Amino acid sequence: MLDTAIKFLADEVNTHLKKRALSASGVGEVITGQIVDDAGKWAIAADNIGLTLVNIEEDRIMRSQLPEFAYVNGSHVVLQPELKLNLSLLFHTRPSTADKYEQSLRFLSNLLTFFQAHSVFTSDEYPGLDPRIDKLVVEMLALSTEQLNQMWAYLGGKYLPSVAYRVRIVVLRDVEPQGIGKPVTSIETVLHDK
């Protein structure tokens, strides 16, 4: 489900960039992946927007505590509660030459305005969103200079023009039932005399 949510957001931004005539012939597209490879070289092609998952956290406020019960094909099924997640995503640009720097900033500007105008995605409004995902809410993270420095250090790269977003709520659920029992078919009352 994580891959589905991230791919959906990348596709939506790419569609927006193409409408703005900023993305042509594979340049200026959002490409998902790591920032640097194991050798420390840039993993995302220059003159594109990289999209990297930098953190996953459980949304403990919206956390379900109890398992859910359902009847499936006449059997009583126990399912574990949904796992609700918040994803921290980093969009970053790497210009190939100094004269492409302004173009990379233009890409980021359009990304910012896209998420300003489209901060909530539901499968009703966006048919490309997997129907198993109820809703995605995108909000910009305000990182301090120190936090940016630490993030880029643990990602293994030098700072690039970038913006971080939190995507709430990606829901995961194990479809394997925890338990299956026979359904309740009758109710008996027993009276006790005192």
Stockholm file with secondary structure:
# STOCKHOLM 1.0

chainA/1-194         MLDTAIKFLADEVNTHLKKRALSASGVGEVITGQIVDDAGKWAIAADNIGLTLVNIEEDRIMRSQLPEFAYVNGSHVVLQPELKLNLSLLFHTRPSTADKYEQSLRFLSNLLTFFQAHSVFTSDEYPGLDPRIDKLVVEMLALSTEQLNQMWAYLGGKYLPSVAYRVRIVVLRDVEPQGIGKPVTSIETVLHDK
#=GR chainA/1-194 SS CHHHHHHHHHHHHHHHHHHTTCCBTTBTCEEESCSBCTTSCBCSCTTSEEEEEEEEEECSTTCCCSCEEEEETTEEEEECCCEEEEEEEEEEECCSSGGGHHHHHHHHHHHHHHHHHCCEEETTTCTTSCTTCCEEEEEECCCCHHHHHHHHHHHTSCCCSEEEEEEEEEEECCCSCSEEECCCCCCCCCCCCC
#=GC SS_cons         CHHHHHHHHHHHHHHHHHHTTCCBTTBTCEEESCSBCTTSCBCSCTTSEEEEEEEEEECSTTCCCSCEEEEETTEEEEECCCEEEEEEEEEEECCSSGGGHHHHHHHHHHHHHHHHHCCEEETTTCTTSCTTCCEEEEEECCCCHHHHHHHHHHHTSCCCSEEEEEEEEEEECCCSCSEEECCCCCCCCCCCCC
//
